[in-house]
Structure formats: C-alpha cells, structure tokens
Amino acid sequence: MTIPIRAKHLEIISRLDHELRYIYLSPNLAGIFGSATAVFLGKRPVEVAIPDYDWSGFETRRREAIDKRQATVHEFQYRGRHYRTRIIPEYSSGGGVESVMSITEDFTERLRAELELRKLYRATIQAAGRGAATNCSRTTRQCRAKHCRNQTESGAPGRSNS
C-alpha cells in the first residue's frame, strides 16, 4: 500500500524498498547532496557516489529498522552540517516490512543554539558560585540564605562577626 507524500517539506523524505533501493526521494535532496533524485531511484545508497559521504551507517540503520521491525535514528555530519534521519518501517497488508520511510532533517542551527545555551548556563552557574562559599554543603536555595553571606565575612558557615 503506497501513501502519497507531499514533497514541500524542508526535510528530505525518502522511501526504500525491502532491498533498500530508492523508490521515492523528495526533490530538495539536490540542495544537500548536489545530485538529482533521478540518480538515486532504483539504486541502493552505496551504489550512489556522493563525495565525502560514507553510506554504510545509513544502510546499516535501515537494515536494522527492517530486521527489528521498529523505527530507528541515524545522525551524521556532512560538509559541516548536522543531520538526523528517522527511519520508519512500513508494513504490507500481510504484516511484513515492505519498505522503510526516512525523514532527514538538518538540525545544525538547533544544535548550535543548544550548545550555546549550555555554555551560557555553565557560565551563569560558575558566576553564581563565585559569590557564595566554595565549601558550603547546603543546596543552592539554602546558600542564598544568610549563612553563606556570613561565611564569607567570618570564614565559617553560619557564624557572623557580630
């Protein structure tokens, strides 16, 4: 059973048969790999020469989705960009895996933003730690209490100089 796919997505959508031959590719593939979809159709990924890309991990994940009969994910880098492919088995009316659909998205900007947020978070925690006692065993919320301010004045937790 074939379900029509809309190709107006930013993701690359592909469908491979049980033998891992391309039976559908969204047209926006050319924007990433620089090859027209016609080059791929009817071929297995390893049969298509793409500069600087090793298809073996890609095929392994697709074969895994077929053999285990469950979705899997493949992440890879290509020419400085980060991609994530969700690989979903599609079943025939008899219950066997007939094909796999894959949806590949470029998540480079999302990853960069996440890494930047982590960096900012660490810097904030470190900056907050400079104002509190370094040998305090209390939780962060407790450190905001008076005992930590007193510790920096007297050198001992919870004791003030007054």
C-alpha atoms as one frame of an Amber mdcrd trajectory, in Angstrom:
protein
   0.000   0.000   0.000   1.513   3.319  -1.043   0.523   6.541   0.641   1.217
   9.778  -1.282   3.803  12.056   0.263   3.875  15.815  -0.014   7.322  16.975
  -1.059   7.051  20.599   0.108   8.997  19.946   3.299  12.408  21.220   4.283
  13.306  17.686   5.261  14.457  15.081   2.795  11.885  12.337   2.618  12.795
   9.048   1.039  11.283   5.641   0.699  13.325   2.488   0.123  12.005  -0.947
  -0.723  12.813  -4.128   1.224  16.065  -4.496  -0.750  16.991  -0.908   0.206
  16.564   0.507  -3.300  15.222   4.045  -3.544  11.629   4.161  -4.739  10.947
   7.788  -3.759  13.061  10.847  -2.924  11.904  14.385  -2.272  13.247  16.908
  -4.803  15.077  19.006  -2.209  17.754  16.301  -1.975  19.716  18.132  -4.668
  20.172  21.093  -2.331  22.191  18.995   0.092  23.977  16.371  -1.961  24.096
  18.218  -5.280  22.603  15.259  -7.174  19.219  14.967  -8.825  16.759  12.439
  -7.424  16.854  10.508 -10.725  20.439   9.481  -9.913  19.185   7.654  -6.787
  15.980   5.980  -7.944  16.213   2.206  -8.272  19.631   2.101  -6.602  20.851
   1.230  -3.116  22.549   4.084  -1.216  26.018   2.508  -1.531  25.590   2.437
  -5.316  25.378   6.233  -5.490  28.687   8.076  -5.328  28.404  11.151  -3.140
  31.682  12.954  -2.401  32.721  12.947   1.275  29.922  10.665   2.460  30.011
   7.057   3.638  26.651   5.342   3.141  27.458   2.256   5.258  25.993   3.626
   8.523  22.924   4.808   6.672  22.292   1.366   5.158  23.011  -0.381   8.451
  20.332   1.666  10.240  17.774   0.984   7.520  18.504  -2.720   7.607  18.144
  -2.575  11.414  14.702  -0.945  11.082  13.610  -3.755   8.756  15.099  -6.600
  10.808  13.886  -5.331  14.196  10.596  -4.041  12.781  10.943  -0.775  14.674
  11.899   2.822  13.993  15.484   3.907  14.433  17.512   7.118  14.193  20.731
   7.856  12.328  22.703  11.053  12.980  25.549  12.150  10.768  27.577  15.114
   9.632  28.031  16.151   6.045  30.065  19.134   4.934  29.899  20.873   8.291
  26.154  20.357   8.819  24.461  18.020  11.297  21.630  15.776  10.121  19.221
  13.432  11.876  17.319  10.743   9.982  14.294   8.972  11.426  13.846   5.602
   9.762  10.359   4.106   9.975   9.401   0.631   8.729   6.258   0.435   6.579
   4.238  -2.766   6.685   2.421  -4.660   3.952  -1.156  -5.864   4.427   0.363
  -9.262   5.334   2.272  -7.701   8.260   5.799  -7.886   6.823   8.050  -4.888
   6.358   7.510  -3.750   2.791   9.640  -0.612   2.787  11.205   1.999   5.027
  10.474   5.697   5.022  13.176   8.049   6.167  12.877  11.677   7.116  16.166
  13.561   7.246  16.380  16.995   8.806  19.229  19.457   9.127  19.418  20.247
  12.830  22.658  22.251  12.762  21.151  25.532  13.973  19.182  23.804  16.722
  22.342  22.022  17.881  24.355  25.250  17.846  21.667  27.022  19.889  21.577
  24.150  22.380  25.363  24.193  22.781  25.314  27.958  23.261  22.605  27.644
  25.925  24.664  25.006  27.751  27.712  27.270  27.616  25.715  30.223  28.981
  24.199  28.027  31.695  27.650  26.841  32.841  28.952  30.417  32.865  25.948
  31.548  34.923  26.422  28.729  37.438  30.124  29.496  37.726  29.457  33.213
  38.178  26.850  32.480  40.843  29.301  30.145  42.580  31.925  32.884  42.902
  29.625  34.890  45.151  28.876  32.001  47.535  31.162  29.976  49.761  33.033
  27.274  47.922  32.964  24.793  50.825  29.228  25.076  51.540  27.463  21.719
  51.681  23.975  23.198  51.522  21.750  23.321  48.456  21.750  26.348  46.161
  18.495  27.604  47.679  19.981  27.375  51.167  23.136  29.145  50.018  21.070
  32.188  49.202  20.242  32.345  52.885  22.117  34.452  55.420  24.584  31.725
  56.483  26.529  31.907  53.221  26.831  35.661  53.385  28.050  35.277  56.954
  30.540  32.604  55.889  32.265  34.947  53.510  32.552  37.544  56.271  33.746
  35.242  59.097  35.225  32.266  57.239  32.889  29.780  58.939  29.391  28.774
  57.810  26.524  30.288  59.727  28.641  32.430  62.041  28.685  36.161  61.777
  31.259  38.564  63.117  28.679  40.407  65.115
